[in-house]
């Protein structure tokens, strides 16, 4: 079906950046307040907060939250996950924290894995799955360290475990039988899903139509101006149904087509109120961002709007790295001006700056003044790295 013939609204990159920064809540001080409720509010607003194992600096889920909650403490996330149970872990485009109130949108995937298995865990034996479920039912919540009678096996790939019980717990996780009830670093405590949440059974599954609306609304809330690629990041199968819903909302005047500067034929849309309220800001806040931050993780979108091409080089040989092992983009106002390769020396209690890369040609102000602003933020970032 062809899109309606409404003339797209022309939108400059500067205005689109301002809209995206507003949607990401990176343009104001402490927009969510503080404490566990603020943590849950960030996860709900963004839709998900990605989890990753790399630990040269603080792990990305804490880093993403800290950028939106200046007073953030790691214990706030533990409280939200384990006490308030307002967030839980599941797969979006990657492993992530998602709002517990959105649980039903993930139930269809859980049920599909129960029916069809999971391609990553085909080698899990039914006996191993029965074993871990029996242990959970009789002994309560457990970590993989609590299971000591595994007969170790060869890894099937680099990220696999040699413990059959760990693979079985992971399969049970994707099937929605168990959840991560607590996380200490990357050590996960698993518990039965119904026992953790106090449910008799899983919530009813959302319909395909409801999931499509959820994906579109999540994108509009956290991105402001959206494309099919940005809504369905690493989720190509959803694009067809999302496009149909976009077309319906355009016909009802709930969305308007946007001709985004530099986007060529790539279509974009926004809510009319978002366009009407858009103003190019003069905010000069400094943010040292995680490479897994929602502002950075969609590399093509970041490049389109910010003119910044991020290179994730942790898995490259040292001689082939341009920015460094784990470079962090630095946002000043609405411009990405630098990429800093940082490492936390926890033993000696300091943050190490391994490489400073200036990027972009339109950085605002002399570099001496920019450097001073970034260094001020680096002091705050160091305190966060070494805190708690």
VEXROLUM-569148 format. One record per residue (C-alpha): x, y, z; residue number from 0; residue in one letter. Coordinates in nm, 3 decimals. Layout:
BEGIN
rec px->X | py->Y | pz->Z | nr->NUM | rest->A
...
***
This chain:
BEGIN
rec px->0.000 | py->0.000 | pz->0.000 | nr->0 | rest->X
rec px->0.140 | py->0.341 | pz->-0.096 | nr->1 | rest->X
rec px->0.185 | py->0.608 | pz->0.164 | nr->2 | rest->X
rec px->-0.073 | py->0.892 | pz->0.155 | nr->3 | rest->X
rec px->0.027 | py->1.188 | pz->-0.055 | nr->4 | rest->X
rec px->0.073 | py->1.427 | pz->0.239 | nr->5 | rest->X
rec px->0.373 | py->1.647 | pz->0.169 | nr->6 | rest->X
rec px->0.651 | py->1.560 | pz->0.418 | nr->7 | rest->X
rec px->0.756 | py->1.829 | pz->0.663 | nr->8 | rest->X
rec px->1.114 | py->1.941 | pz->0.602 | nr->9 | rest->X
rec px->1.329 | py->1.898 | pz->0.911 | nr->10 | rest->X
rec px->1.691 | py->2.006 | pz->0.956 | nr->11 | rest->X
rec px->1.944 | py->1.782 | pz->1.124 | nr->12 | rest->X
rec px->1.986 | py->2.040 | pz->1.401 | nr->13 | rest->X
rec px->1.615 | py->2.028 | pz->1.485 | nr->14 | rest->X
rec px->1.608 | py->1.648 | pz->1.460 | nr->15 | rest->X
rec px->1.902 | py->1.631 | pz->1.702 | nr->16 | rest->X
rec px->1.720 | py->1.857 | pz->1.947 | nr->17 | rest->X
rec px->1.410 | py->1.636 | pz->1.923 | nr->18 | rest->X
rec px->1.613 | py->1.318 | pz->1.981 | nr->19 | rest->X
rec px->1.803 | py->1.465 | pz->2.277 | nr->20 | rest->X
rec px->1.473 | py->1.579 | pz->2.430 | nr->21 | rest->X
rec px->1.325 | py->1.231 | pz->2.374 | nr->22 | rest->X
rec px->1.632 | py->1.074 | pz->2.537 | nr->23 | rest->X
rec px->1.609 | py->1.319 | pz->2.829 | nr->24 | rest->X
rec px->1.970 | py->1.427 | pz->2.779 | nr->25 | rest->X
rec px->1.883 | py->1.797 | pz->2.756 | nr->26 | rest->X
rec px->1.786 | py->1.863 | pz->3.118 | nr->27 | rest->X
rec px->1.916 | py->1.810 | pz->3.470 | nr->28 | rest->X
rec px->1.779 | py->1.509 | pz->3.663 | nr->29 | rest->X
rec px->1.460 | py->1.470 | pz->3.455 | nr->30 | rest->X
rec px->1.363 | py->1.151 | pz->3.640 | nr->31 | rest->X
rec px->1.459 | py->1.249 | pz->3.996 | nr->32 | rest->X
rec px->1.661 | py->0.994 | pz->4.191 | nr->33 | rest->X
rec px->1.639 | py->0.658 | pz->4.368 | nr->34 | rest->X
rec px->1.495 | py->0.323 | pz->4.255 | nr->35 | rest->X
rec px->1.177 | py->0.488 | pz->4.124 | nr->36 | rest->X
rec px->1.387 | py->0.709 | pz->3.894 | nr->37 | rest->X
rec px->1.570 | py->0.402 | pz->3.768 | nr->38 | rest->X
rec px->1.241 | py->0.231 | pz->3.685 | nr->39 | rest->X
rec px->1.118 | py->0.552 | pz->3.519 | nr->40 | rest->X
rec px->1.424 | py->0.569 | pz->3.291 | nr->41 | rest->X
rec px->1.381 | py->0.208 | pz->3.183 | nr->42 | rest->X
rec px->1.012 | py->0.268 | pz->3.120 | nr->43 | rest->X
rec px->1.073 | py->0.585 | pz->2.920 | nr->44 | rest->X
rec px->1.354 | py->0.445 | pz->2.704 | nr->45 | rest->X
rec px->1.180 | py->0.108 | pz->2.669 | nr->46 | rest->X
rec px->1.496 | py->-0.087 | pz->2.750 | nr->47 | rest->X
rec px->1.845 | py->-0.040 | pz->2.889 | nr->48 | rest->X
rec px->2.105 | py->-0.269 | pz->2.734 | nr->49 | rest->X
rec px->2.324 | py->-0.504 | pz->2.942 | nr->50 | rest->X
rec px->2.679 | py->-0.595 | pz->2.840 | nr->51 | rest->X
rec px->2.967 | py->-0.779 | pz->3.006 | nr->52 | rest->X
rec px->3.255 | py->-0.545 | pz->2.915 | nr->53 | rest->X
rec px->3.394 | py->-0.400 | pz->3.239 | nr->54 | rest->X
rec px->3.696 | py->-0.181 | pz->3.154 | nr->55 | rest->X
rec px->3.474 | py->0.096 | pz->3.287 | nr->56 | rest->X
rec px->3.142 | py->0.057 | pz->3.469 | nr->57 | rest->X
rec px->2.907 | py->-0.175 | pz->3.278 | nr->58 | rest->X
rec px->2.682 | py->-0.009 | pz->3.025 | nr->59 | rest->X
rec px->2.348 | py->-0.054 | pz->3.204 | nr->60 | rest->X
rec px->2.476 | py->0.148 | pz->3.502 | nr->61 | rest->X
rec px->2.644 | py->0.398 | pz->3.268 | nr->62 | rest->X
rec px->2.326 | py->0.460 | pz->3.064 | nr->63 | rest->X
rec px->2.124 | py->0.517 | pz->3.382 | nr->64 | rest->X
rec px->2.388 | py->0.749 | pz->3.534 | nr->65 | rest->X
rec px->2.371 | py->0.977 | pz->3.229 | nr->66 | rest->X
rec px->2.002 | py->1.040 | pz->3.298 | nr->67 | rest->X
rec px->2.010 | py->1.026 | pz->3.679 | nr->68 | rest->X
rec px->2.300 | py->1.239 | pz->3.811 | nr->69 | rest->X
rec px->2.257 | py->1.095 | pz->4.163 | nr->70 | rest->X
rec px->2.231 | py->0.735 | pz->4.036 | nr->71 | rest->X
rec px->2.355 | py->0.454 | pz->4.261 | nr->72 | rest->X
rec px->2.403 | py->0.095 | pz->4.148 | nr->73 | rest->X
rec px->2.193 | py->-0.017 | pz->4.443 | nr->74 | rest->X
rec px->1.897 | py->0.167 | pz->4.287 | nr->75 | rest->X
rec px->1.893 | py->-0.079 | pz->3.999 | nr->76 | rest->X
rec px->1.932 | py->-0.377 | pz->4.234 | nr->77 | rest->X
rec px->1.636 | py->-0.243 | pz->4.435 | nr->78 | rest->X
rec px->1.421 | py->-0.191 | pz->4.124 | nr->79 | rest->X
rec px->1.500 | py->-0.544 | pz->4.001 | nr->80 | rest->X
rec px->1.496 | py->-0.744 | pz->4.323 | nr->81 | rest->X
rec px->1.273 | py->-0.554 | pz->4.568 | nr->82 | rest->X
rec px->1.028 | py->-0.335 | pz->4.376 | nr->83 | rest->X
rec px->1.041 | py->-0.579 | pz->4.080 | nr->84 | rest->X
rec px->0.959 | py->-0.287 | pz->3.851 | nr->85 | rest->X
rec px->1.217 | py->-0.401 | pz->3.593 | nr->86 | rest->X
rec px->1.324 | py->-0.741 | pz->3.468 | nr->87 | rest->X
rec px->1.575 | py->-0.883 | pz->3.223 | nr->88 | rest->X
rec px->1.487 | py->-1.012 | pz->2.879 | nr->89 | rest->X
rec px->1.593 | py->-0.994 | pz->2.516 | nr->90 | rest->X
rec px->1.507 | py->-0.688 | pz->2.302 | nr->91 | rest->X
rec px->1.770 | py->-0.646 | pz->2.026 | nr->92 | rest->X
rec px->2.014 | py->-0.757 | pz->2.298 | nr->93 | rest->X
rec px->1.991 | py->-0.859 | pz->2.662 | nr->94 | rest->X
rec px->1.836 | py->-0.564 | pz->2.844 | nr->95 | rest->X
rec px->1.642 | py->-0.436 | pz->3.142 | nr->96 | rest->X
rec px->1.280 | py->-0.377 | pz->3.044 | nr->97 | rest->X
rec px->0.981 | py->-0.247 | pz->3.244 | nr->98 | rest->X
rec px->0.787 | py->-0.516 | pz->3.430 | nr->99 | rest->X
rec px->0.467 | py->-0.340 | pz->3.324 | nr->100 | rest->X
rec px->0.554 | py->-0.438 | pz->2.964 | nr->101 | rest->X
rec px->0.599 | py->-0.806 | pz->3.049 | nr->102 | rest->X
rec px->0.310 | py->-0.930 | pz->2.834 | nr->103 | rest->X
rec px->0.475 | py->-0.801 | pz->2.518 | nr->104 | rest->X
rec px->0.751 | py->-1.058 | pz->2.572 | nr->105 | rest->X
rec px->0.527 | py->-1.354 | pz->2.657 | nr->106 | rest->X
rec px->0.476 | py->-1.460 | pz->2.290 | nr->107 | rest->X
rec px->0.854 | py->-1.499 | pz->2.246 | nr->108 | rest->X
rec px->0.874 | py->-1.700 | pz->2.569 | nr->109 | rest->X
rec px->0.596 | py->-1.933 | pz->2.457 | nr->110 | rest->X
rec px->0.752 | py->-1.971 | pz->2.114 | nr->111 | rest->X
rec px->1.080 | py->-2.081 | pz->2.274 | nr->112 | rest->X
rec px->0.890 | py->-2.334 | pz->2.485 | nr->113 | rest->X
rec px->0.728 | py->-2.480 | pz->2.172 | nr->114 | rest->X
rec px->1.022 | py->-2.462 | pz->1.934 | nr->115 | rest->X
rec px->1.332 | py->-2.439 | pz->2.152 | nr->116 | rest->X
rec px->1.601 | py->-2.175 | pz->2.105 | nr->117 | rest->X
rec px->1.863 | py->-2.190 | pz->1.832 | nr->118 | rest->X
rec px->2.139 | py->-2.095 | pz->2.080 | nr->119 | rest->X
rec px->2.058 | py->-2.380 | pz->2.317 | nr->120 | rest->X
rec px->1.984 | py->-2.677 | pz->2.094 | nr->121 | rest->X
rec px->2.242 | py->-2.888 | pz->2.279 | nr->122 | rest->X
rec px->2.060 | py->-2.854 | pz->2.613 | nr->123 | rest->X
rec px->1.937 | py->-3.196 | pz->2.722 | nr->124 | rest->X
rec px->1.587 | py->-3.233 | pz->2.870 | nr->125 | rest->X
rec px->1.741 | py->-3.401 | pz->3.174 | nr->126 | rest->X
rec px->1.958 | py->-3.093 | pz->3.244 | nr->127 | rest->X
rec px->1.655 | py->-2.865 | pz->3.215 | nr->128 | rest->X
rec px->1.457 | py->-3.088 | pz->3.454 | nr->129 | rest->X
rec px->1.752 | py->-3.085 | pz->3.695 | nr->130 | rest->X
rec px->1.778 | py->-2.707 | pz->3.728 | nr->131 | rest->X
rec px->1.400 | py->-2.667 | pz->3.755 | nr->132 | rest->X
rec px->1.394 | py->-2.929 | pz->4.032 | nr->133 | rest->X
rec px->1.675 | py->-2.752 | pz->4.218 | nr->134 | rest->X
rec px->1.494 | py->-2.420 | pz->4.196 | nr->135 | rest->X
rec px->1.168 | py->-2.568 | pz->4.321 | nr->136 | rest->X
rec px->1.326 | py->-2.751 | pz->4.615 | nr->137 | rest->X
rec px->1.619 | py->-2.528 | pz->4.715 | nr->138 | rest->X
rec px->1.500 | py->-2.182 | pz->4.613 | nr->139 | rest->X
rec px->1.682 | py->-1.917 | pz->4.407 | nr->140 | rest->X
rec px->2.035 | py->-2.008 | pz->4.296 | nr->141 | rest->X
rec px->2.337 | py->-1.898 | pz->4.098 | nr->142 | rest->X
rec px->2.541 | py->-2.120 | pz->3.870 | nr->143 | rest->X
rec px->2.806 | py->-2.131 | pz->4.144 | nr->144 | rest->X
rec px->2.557 | py->-2.317 | pz->4.363 | nr->145 | rest->X
rec px->2.553 | py->-2.612 | pz->4.122 | nr->146 | rest->X
rec px->2.867 | py->-2.813 | pz->4.182 | nr->147 | rest->X
rec px->2.790 | py->-3.156 | pz->4.035 | nr->148 | rest->X
rec px->2.804 | py->-3.069 | pz->3.664 | nr->149 | rest->X
rec px->3.014 | py->-3.284 | pz->3.435 | nr->150 | rest->X
rec px->3.193 | py->-3.022 | pz->3.226 | nr->151 | rest->X
rec px->3.155 | py->-3.036 | pz->2.847 | nr->152 | rest->X
rec px->3.337 | py->-2.878 | pz->2.553 | nr->153 | rest->X
rec px->3.222 | py->-2.530 | pz->2.452 | nr->154 | rest->X
rec px->3.013 | py->-2.512 | pz->2.135 | nr->155 | rest->X
rec px->3.122 | py->-2.150 | pz->2.076 | nr->156 | rest->X
rec px->3.340 | py->-1.886 | pz->2.242 | nr->157 | rest->X
rec px->3.064 | py->-1.744 | pz->2.468 | nr->158 | rest->X
rec px->2.920 | py->-2.077 | pz->2.575 | nr->159 | rest->X
rec px->2.962 | py->-2.232 | pz->2.919 | nr->160 | rest->X
rec px->3.124 | py->-2.565 | pz->2.994 | nr->161 | rest->X
rec px->2.856 | py->-2.620 | pz->3.259 | nr->162 | rest->X
rec px->2.541 | py->-2.791 | pz->3.120 | nr->163 | rest->X
rec px->2.338 | py->-2.643 | pz->3.406 | nr->164 | rest->X
rec px->2.423 | py->-2.287 | pz->3.299 | nr->165 | rest->X
rec px->2.299 | py->-2.354 | pz->2.947 | nr->166 | rest->X
rec px->1.985 | py->-2.513 | pz->3.091 | nr->167 | rest->X
rec px->1.921 | py->-2.208 | pz->3.313 | nr->168 | rest->X
rec px->1.967 | py->-1.980 | pz->3.015 | nr->169 | rest->X
rec px->1.717 | py->-2.181 | pz->2.811 | nr->170 | rest->X
rec px->1.469 | py->-2.171 | pz->3.101 | nr->171 | rest->X
rec px->1.524 | py->-1.792 | pz->3.111 | nr->172 | rest->X
rec px->1.432 | py->-1.746 | pz->2.744 | nr->173 | rest->X
rec px->1.134 | py->-1.978 | pz->2.786 | nr->174 | rest->X
rec px->1.003 | py->-1.759 | pz->3.068 | nr->175 | rest->X
rec px->1.023 | py->-2.036 | pz->3.327 | nr->176 | rest->X
rec px->1.282 | py->-1.851 | pz->3.536 | nr->177 | rest->X
rec px->1.396 | py->-1.492 | pz->3.571 | nr->178 | rest->X
rec px->1.705 | py->-1.315 | pz->3.698 | nr->179 | rest->X
rec px->1.596 | py->-1.214 | pz->4.046 | nr->180 | rest->X
rec px->1.926 | py->-1.046 | pz->4.136 | nr->181 | rest->X
rec px->2.249 | py->-0.950 | pz->3.963 | nr->182 | rest->X
rec px->2.585 | py->-0.890 | pz->4.131 | nr->183 | rest->X
rec px->2.824 | py->-0.780 | pz->3.859 | nr->184 | rest->X
rec px->2.759 | py->-1.044 | pz->3.595 | nr->185 | rest->X
rec px->2.673 | py->-1.318 | pz->3.847 | nr->186 | rest->X
rec px->2.302 | py->-1.383 | pz->3.807 | nr->187 | rest->X
rec px->2.068 | py->-1.529 | pz->4.066 | nr->188 | rest->X
rec px->1.785 | py->-1.722 | pz->3.902 | nr->189 | rest->X
rec px->1.444 | py->-1.783 | pz->4.052 | nr->190 | rest->X
rec px->1.117 | py->-1.928 | pz->3.930 | nr->191 | rest->X
rec px->0.929 | py->-1.661 | pz->3.737 | nr->192 | rest->X
rec px->0.600 | py->-1.707 | pz->3.924 | nr->193 | rest->X
rec px->0.772 | py->-1.714 | pz->4.265 | nr->194 | rest->X
rec px->0.974 | py->-1.397 | pz->4.195 | nr->195 | rest->X
rec px->0.673 | py->-1.194 | pz->4.082 | nr->196 | rest->X
rec px->0.414 | py->-1.369 | pz->4.302 | nr->197 | rest->X
rec px->0.213 | py->-1.487 | pz->4.002 | nr->198 | rest->X
rec px->0.012 | py->-1.806 | pz->3.965 | nr->199 | rest->X
rec px->0.086 | py->-1.805 | pz->3.591 | nr->200 | rest->X
rec px->0.238 | py->-1.583 | pz->3.325 | nr->201 | rest->X
rec px->0.038 | py->-1.274 | pz->3.228 | nr->202 | rest->X
rec px->-0.168 | py->-1.308 | pz->2.912 | nr->203 | rest->X
rec px->0.033 | py->-1.267 | pz->2.595 | nr->204 | rest->X
rec px->-0.006 | py->-0.946 | pz->2.396 | nr->205 | rest->X
rec px->-0.147 | py->-0.989 | pz->2.046 | nr->206 | rest->X
rec px->0.059 | py->-0.921 | pz->1.733 | nr->207 | rest->X
rec px->-0.139 | py->-0.600 | pz->1.688 | nr->208 | rest->X
rec px->-0.064 | py->-0.488 | pz->2.043 | nr->209 | rest->X
rec px->0.307 | py->-0.567 | pz->2.007 | nr->210 | rest->X
rec px->0.320 | py->-0.363 | pz->1.685 | nr->211 | rest->X
rec px->0.168 | py->-0.065 | pz->1.866 | nr->212 | rest->X
rec px->0.411 | py->-0.113 | pz->2.155 | nr->213 | rest->X
rec px->0.713 | py->-0.107 | pz->1.920 | nr->214 | rest->X
rec px->0.594 | py->0.208 | pz->1.742 | nr->215 | rest->X
rec px->0.502 | py->0.392 | pz->2.062 | nr->216 | rest->X
rec px->0.835 | py->0.295 | pz->2.223 | nr->217 | rest->X
rec px->1.022 | py->0.436 | pz->1.925 | nr->218 | rest->X
rec px->0.824 | py->0.761 | pz->1.918 | nr->219 | rest->X
rec px->0.869 | py->0.815 | pz->2.292 | nr->220 | rest->X
rec px->1.247 | py->0.752 | pz->2.300 | nr->221 | rest->X
rec px->1.344 | py->0.885 | pz->1.955 | nr->222 | rest->X
rec px->1.095 | py->1.156 | pz->1.862 | nr->223 | rest->X
rec px->1.155 | py->1.125 | pz->1.488 | nr->224 | rest->X
rec px->1.149 | py->0.763 | pz->1.372 | nr->225 | rest->X
rec px->1.220 | py->0.544 | pz->1.072 | nr->226 | rest->X
rec px->1.137 | py->0.178 | pz->1.019 | nr->227 | rest->X
rec px->1.500 | py->0.094 | pz->1.091 | nr->228 | rest->X
rec px->1.504 | py->0.289 | pz->1.417 | nr->229 | rest->X
rec px->1.176 | py->0.139 | pz->1.541 | nr->230 | rest->X
rec px->1.267 | py->-0.218 | pz->1.439 | nr->231 | rest->X
rec px->1.638 | py->-0.218 | pz->1.525 | nr->232 | rest->X
rec px->1.767 | py->-0.569 | pz->1.443 | nr->233 | rest->X
rec px->1.402 | py->-0.679 | pz->1.411 | nr->234 | rest->X
rec px->1.334 | py->-0.691 | pz->1.038 | nr->235 | rest->X
rec px->1.033 | py->-0.927 | pz->1.067 | nr->236 | rest->X
rec px->0.833 | py->-0.656 | pz->1.247 | nr->237 | rest->X
rec px->0.882 | py->-0.392 | pz->0.977 | nr->238 | rest->X
rec px->0.583 | py->-0.492 | pz->0.762 | nr->239 | rest->X
rec px->0.327 | py->-0.465 | pz->1.042 | nr->240 | rest->X
rec px->0.486 | py->-0.148 | pz->1.183 | nr->241 | rest->X
rec px->0.468 | py->0.017 | pz->0.839 | nr->242 | rest->X
rec px->0.098 | py->-0.066 | pz->0.811 | nr->243 | rest->X
rec px->0.035 | py->0.090 | pz->1.152 | nr->244 | rest->X
rec px->0.234 | py->0.401 | pz->1.055 | nr->245 | rest->X
rec px->0.026 | py->0.438 | pz->0.738 | nr->246 | rest->X
rec px->-0.295 | py->0.412 | pz->0.941 | nr->247 | rest->X
rec px->-0.176 | py->0.678 | pz->1.188 | nr->248 | rest->X
rec px->-0.071 | py->0.909 | pz->0.904 | nr->249 | rest->X
rec px->-0.421 | py->0.879 | pz->0.755 | nr->250 | rest->X
rec px->-0.567 | py->0.968 | pz->1.093 | nr->251 | rest->X
rec px->-0.325 | py->1.265 | pz->1.120 | nr->252 | rest->X
rec px->-0.168 | py->1.112 | pz->1.432 | nr->253 | rest->X
rec px->0.169 | py->1.099 | pz->1.254 | nr->254 | rest->X
rec px->0.320 | py->1.321 | pz->0.986 | nr->255 | rest->X
rec px->0.583 | py->1.226 | pz->0.726 | nr->256 | rest->X
rec px->0.916 | py->1.402 | pz->0.775 | nr->257 | rest->X
rec px->1.174 | py->1.486 | pz->0.508 | nr->258 | rest->X
rec px->1.487 | py->1.471 | pz->0.720 | nr->259 | rest->X
rec px->1.787 | py->1.663 | pz->0.591 | nr->260 | rest->X
rec px->2.046 | py->1.425 | pz->0.445 | nr->261 | rest->X
rec px->1.828 | py->1.114 | pz->0.479 | nr->262 | rest->X
rec px->1.772 | py->1.074 | pz->0.105 | nr->263 | rest->X
rec px->1.493 | py->0.826 | pz->0.036 | nr->264 | rest->X
rec px->1.479 | py->0.693 | pz->0.392 | nr->265 | rest->X
rec px->1.134 | py->0.779 | pz->0.529 | nr->266 | rest->X
rec px->1.082 | py->0.931 | pz->0.871 | nr->267 | rest->X
rec px->0.777 | py->1.019 | pz->1.077 | nr->268 | rest->X
rec px->0.688 | py->1.208 | pz->1.395 | nr->269 | rest->X
rec px->0.386 | py->1.307 | pz->1.598 | nr->270 | rest->X
rec px->0.257 | py->1.656 | pz->1.506 | nr->271 | rest->X
rec px->0.303 | py->1.779 | pz->1.864 | nr->272 | rest->X
rec px->0.668 | py->1.674 | pz->1.856 | nr->273 | rest->X
rec px->0.732 | py->1.885 | pz->1.546 | nr->274 | rest->X
rec px->0.535 | py->2.181 | pz->1.680 | nr->275 | rest->X
rec px->0.729 | py->2.182 | pz->2.009 | nr->276 | rest->X
rec px->1.070 | py->2.136 | pz->1.846 | nr->277 | rest->X
rec px->1.327 | py->2.405 | pz->1.913 | nr->278 | rest->X
rec px->1.700 | py->2.388 | pz->1.852 | nr->279 | rest->X
rec px->1.842 | py->2.412 | pz->2.201 | nr->280 | rest->X
rec px->2.147 | py->2.600 | pz->2.322 | nr->281 | rest->X
rec px->2.211 | py->2.360 | pz->2.609 | nr->282 | rest->X
rec px->2.583 | py->2.291 | pz->2.659 | nr->283 | rest->X
rec px->2.565 | py->1.993 | pz->2.894 | nr->284 | rest->X
rec px->2.845 | py->1.740 | pz->2.865 | nr->285 | rest->X
rec px->2.768 | py->1.369 | pz->2.850 | nr->286 | rest->X
rec px->3.029 | py->1.093 | pz->2.836 | nr->287 | rest->X
rec px->2.823 | py->0.824 | pz->2.666 | nr->288 | rest->X
rec px->2.839 | py->0.447 | pz->2.660 | nr->289 | rest->X
rec px->2.883 | py->0.291 | pz->2.313 | nr->290 | rest->X
rec px->2.565 | py->0.099 | pz->2.404 | nr->291 | rest->X
rec px->2.367 | py->0.415 | pz->2.487 | nr->292 | rest->X
rec px->2.045 | py->0.444 | pz->2.282 | nr->293 | rest->X
rec px->2.191 | py->0.760 | pz->2.126 | nr->294 | rest->X
rec px->2.488 | py->0.562 | pz->1.991 | nr->295 | rest->X
rec px->2.384 | py->0.199 | pz->1.945 | nr->296 | rest->X
rec px->2.209 | py->0.259 | pz->1.612 | nr->297 | rest->X
rec px->2.526 | py->0.359 | pz->1.431 | nr->298 | rest->X
rec px->2.371 | py->0.470 | pz->1.100 | nr->299 | rest->X
rec px->2.116 | py->0.691 | pz->1.274 | nr->300 | rest->X
rec px->2.386 | py->0.848 | pz->1.492 | nr->301 | rest->X
rec px->2.597 | py->0.912 | pz->1.184 | nr->302 | rest->X
rec px->2.304 | py->1.067 | pz->0.997 | nr->303 | rest->X
rec px->2.202 | py->1.308 | pz->1.274 | nr->304 | rest->X
rec px->2.534 | py->1.383 | pz->1.443 | nr->305 | rest->X
rec px->2.781 | py->1.329 | pz->1.159 | nr->306 | rest->X
rec px->2.971 | py->1.097 | pz->1.393 | nr->307 | rest->X
rec px->3.067 | py->0.743 | pz->1.294 | nr->308 | rest->X
rec px->3.136 | py->0.534 | pz->1.603 | nr->309 | rest->X
rec px->3.391 | py->0.253 | pz->1.588 | nr->310 | rest->X
rec px->3.352 | py->-0.028 | pz->1.840 | nr->311 | rest->X
rec px->3.702 | py->-0.171 | pz->1.845 | nr->312 | rest->X
rec px->3.716 | py->-0.399 | pz->2.150 | nr->313 | rest->X
rec px->3.743 | py->-0.705 | pz->1.928 | nr->314 | rest->X
rec px->3.999 | py->-0.561 | pz->1.686 | nr->315 | rest->X
rec px->4.374 | py->-0.621 | pz->1.712 | nr->316 | rest->X
rec px->4.544 | py->-0.327 | pz->1.883 | nr->317 | rest->X
rec px->4.725 | py->-0.215 | pz->1.567 | nr->318 | rest->X
rec px->4.394 | py->-0.179 | pz->1.379 | nr->319 | rest->X
rec px->4.220 | py->0.039 | pz->1.638 | nr->320 | rest->X
rec px->4.152 | py->0.402 | pz->1.554 | nr->321 | rest->X
rec px->3.977 | py->0.531 | pz->1.869 | nr->322 | rest->X
rec px->4.091 | py->0.266 | pz->2.121 | nr->323 | rest->X
rec px->3.970 | py->-0.050 | pz->2.290 | nr->324 | rest->X
rec px->3.651 | py->0.096 | pz->2.442 | nr->325 | rest->X
rec px->3.609 | py->0.453 | pz->2.320 | nr->326 | rest->X
rec px->3.328 | py->0.661 | pz->2.470 | nr->327 | rest->X
rec px->3.163 | py->0.936 | pz->2.261 | nr->328 | rest->X
rec px->3.148 | py->1.277 | pz->2.428 | nr->329 | rest->X
rec px->2.840 | py->1.489 | pz->2.364 | nr->330 | rest->X
rec px->2.861 | py->1.865 | pz->2.429 | nr->331 | rest->X
rec px->2.527 | py->2.031 | pz->2.371 | nr->332 | rest->X
rec px->2.404 | py->1.877 | pz->2.047 | nr->333 | rest->X
rec px->2.747 | py->1.789 | pz->1.904 | nr->334 | rest->X
rec px->2.966 | py->1.483 | pz->1.951 | nr->335 | rest->X
rec px->3.310 | py->1.637 | pz->1.979 | nr->336 | rest->X
rec px->3.539 | py->1.362 | pz->2.108 | nr->337 | rest->X
rec px->3.580 | py->0.990 | pz->2.166 | nr->338 | rest->X
rec px->3.778 | py->0.900 | pz->2.479 | nr->339 | rest->X
rec px->3.937 | py->0.561 | pz->2.540 | nr->340 | rest->X
rec px->3.901 | py->0.522 | pz->2.917 | nr->341 | rest->X
rec px->3.980 | py->0.250 | pz->3.166 | nr->342 | rest->X
rec px->3.905 | py->0.230 | pz->3.538 | nr->343 | rest->X
rec px->4.202 | py->0.131 | pz->3.753 | nr->344 | rest->X
rec px->4.001 | py->0.005 | pz->4.050 | nr->345 | rest->X
rec px->4.303 | py->-0.120 | pz->4.242 | nr->346 | rest->X
rec px->4.466 | py->0.223 | pz->4.250 | nr->347 | rest->X
rec px->4.141 | py->0.419 | pz->4.258 | nr->348 | rest->X
rec px->4.165 | py->0.630 | pz->3.944 | nr->349 | rest->X
rec px->4.029 | py->0.668 | pz->3.594 | nr->350 | rest->X
rec px->4.287 | py->0.626 | pz->3.318 | nr->351 | rest->X
rec px->4.265 | py->0.830 | pz->2.998 | nr->352 | rest->X
rec px->4.434 | py->0.612 | pz->2.739 | nr->353 | rest->X
rec px->4.356 | py->0.814 | pz->2.426 | nr->354 | rest->X
rec px->4.178 | py->1.142 | pz->2.350 | nr->355 | rest->X
rec px->4.031 | py->1.164 | pz->1.997 | nr->356 | rest->X
rec px->3.880 | py->1.488 | pz->1.873 | nr->357 | rest->X
rec px->3.603 | py->1.419 | pz->1.620 | nr->358 | rest->X
rec px->3.381 | py->1.634 | pz->1.401 | nr->359 | rest->X
rec px->3.454 | py->1.965 | pz->1.235 | nr->360 | rest->X
rec px->3.170 | py->2.172 | pz->1.376 | nr->361 | rest->X
rec px->3.248 | py->2.152 | pz->1.746 | nr->362 | rest->X
rec px->3.122 | py->2.464 | pz->1.920 | nr->363 | rest->X
rec px->3.380 | py->2.690 | pz->2.076 | nr->364 | rest->X
rec px->3.760 | py->2.671 | pz->2.098 | nr->365 | rest->X
rec px->3.898 | py->2.329 | pz->2.183 | nr->366 | rest->X
rec px->4.067 | py->2.465 | pz->2.494 | nr->367 | rest->X
rec px->3.730 | py->2.560 | pz->2.642 | nr->368 | rest->X
rec px->3.574 | py->2.232 | pz->2.525 | nr->369 | rest->X
rec px->3.856 | py->2.038 | pz->2.686 | nr->370 | rest->X
rec px->3.800 | py->2.216 | pz->3.017 | nr->371 | rest->X
rec px->3.428 | py->2.131 | pz->3.011 | nr->372 | rest->X
rec px->3.499 | py->1.767 | pz->2.927 | nr->373 | rest->X
rec px->3.764 | py->1.741 | pz->3.199 | nr->374 | rest->X
rec px->3.513 | py->1.873 | pz->3.454 | nr->375 | rest->X
rec px->3.274 | py->1.597 | pz->3.352 | nr->376 | rest->X
rec px->3.555 | py->1.342 | pz->3.361 | nr->377 | rest->X
rec px->3.603 | py->1.420 | pz->3.732 | nr->378 | rest->X
rec px->3.234 | py->1.345 | pz->3.793 | nr->379 | rest->X
rec px->3.262 | py->1.032 | pz->3.578 | nr->380 | rest->X
rec px->3.561 | py->0.914 | pz->3.782 | nr->381 | rest->X
rec px->3.366 | py->0.955 | pz->4.106 | nr->382 | rest->X
rec px->3.087 | py->0.743 | pz->3.957 | nr->383 | rest->X
rec px->3.335 | py->0.476 | pz->3.846 | nr->384 | rest->X
rec px->3.490 | py->0.445 | pz->4.189 | nr->385 | rest->X
rec px->3.177 | py->0.494 | pz->4.401 | nr->386 | rest->X
rec px->2.986 | py->0.228 | pz->4.599 | nr->387 | rest->X
***
